C-alpha cells in the first residue's frame, strides 16, 4: 500500500513540477520574442527579429508536417529550415521553389514565412500556467485516495486523506 501511495505522490509532484517548468519556459520565450526589436541591419541579427527576403530552396513534406528550406538574400544565403504546422499546408502548397518570400528570423529560428507563423514561433506555443499544474495536482490527490481505499477498504486506523 505504501509503495503505491508513495509512487502516486512522487508522480504527482513530478508532473506538477514539470508542468510548472514548461509554463515558465513558454512564457519566458514568448516574452523575449514579443519584446525583441526589429534588427537595425543584416550585419547584426543577434537579440532582434530579422525580417527580410528569403529564397525558397526546397520544400519538404516528411510525414504530415510541411517544411521549407530558405536562403536569406541579405544574409549571404544563410540556409535555414522552417517547420510549419500541418494546418498551414494550403499556403505551403502555393509556394514555389526558387521564389522569394518575406521571412522572419529570431534567435536562429525562422518564426514567420510569408505571413505564416512557424512551429518555432513562440506565439504558437500552447498556453499553460498554474491551471494545468493545479489539475495535475488535484488529479494526483484523487488517484492517491482511490489507491488507498482499494488497497485497504476498511483500515483499522484511517490513513487515507
N, C-alpha and C positions, 0 to 999 in steps of 0.2 A: 504494500500500500504506500509506504513512504517513498519508494522509488518512483512510482507513477506520479505522485504529487510533486515530488522534487523535480522530476523531468518536466512536468507541466509548468511548474513555476519558472524554471530556467528557460524553457522555450518561450514563455510569455514575456519574460524580461528581455530576452534576446530580440524577439520580434518587435517589441515596443521600442527598444533602443535603436534597432536598425531603421525602423520607420521614422523615428525622430531624426536620425542622421541623414537619411535621404531627404527629408523635408528641409533640413538646414542646407544641405548641399545644393538642392534645386533652387531654393530661394536665393542663395548666395550667387549662384551662376546667373540667375535671372536679373538680379540687382546689378551685377557687374556689366552685363550686356546692356541693360536699359540705360545705365549711366555713362556708357562708353561714348566718347565724342567721335564724330567722323574724322578720318585721318586727314591731315593737312596736305600731305603729298604721298606719292607712291614710294618715296625714298624711306619713309619712316612709318611702318604699319604696325608697330607694337602698341598694345593697350588702347587701340582705337578700332573703329569699324572702317575698313577699306571698301569703298564702293567704286566699281569700275567695270570696264568691258572685259568679257571673258569669251574666248572661243570654245565652242563645244568640240572637244577632241573625239570623244567616243561615248556612246550610250550603251548601258548595260542593263539587262533585266534578269539577274540571277534570282531564281525563286519568284517571289511576287513583289519585292521592293525595288523600284527603279533607281538606278544610279546614273550619274553623268560625270564624265571626266572633263574638267575645264582647264584652260590655259589662260591666265590673266594677261592681257595685252601689255599693260604698263608695268608689269612685274617680271619682265623678261621671260614670259611664257611659263611662269611657275605652275606646274601641274598639280591640281588638287581634285579630289573626288567628292561630289555632293551626293548624299544619301537622302532619298525622298520617301515620304510615306506613300503607301500604295493608293491612298485616296487622291494623290496628285498624278495619277497615271495619265489622265487626259492632257494636261499641259505638256508632260514629258513626251507623249506621242507626237505632239506638234513641233517639237524642237528638231532641227536638222543638224547633223554632224557638219562642222565647218562654219556654222552660223555664229554670229556674235550676239551675246545677251548681256544684260546688266546683272551683276552678281555682287554679293557682299561677303567679305572675308573678315572674320573676327577670331583672334587667338589661334590662327592657323586652320580654322574650320570654315567651310562655306556655310553661311547661315541663310542666304536667300539667293535664288536663281530665278531671274525673270519675274520677280514678284512672288515667287512661291517659296514659303519657308521650308527649310530642310529639317531633317531629324536632329542636326547639330545646333539648331536654333534654340536657345534657352526658352524662348516663348512657346515652344511646342512641348516642353516638359510637363508632365501631369501635375496637377495641383495636389499638394499634400500638406501636412501640418499636424497640429495636435489632435485633430479629429480622428484620423486613422490610428494614431498611437493609442488614443483612448479606446477605440473599438477593439484593437488587438488586446489591450489590457483587460477590458471587461469580458471579452470572449474567453480569454485565458482563465479568468476567475470562475466563469461558469463551467468550463471544462474541468478545472480542478475540483470543483464542488461535485460534479457528476462522477468523476473518478473516485472521489472519497466515498460517496454514497453507494456506488456499485461495489466497491471493494469490501465494504462493511456496512450493510444496510441498517443494522441496529447495534452500534458500538456501545460498550459499557460506559465509556467516557466520550462525550461529544467532542470530536476533534475536527469535524468539518466546519469550515466557515467561509 
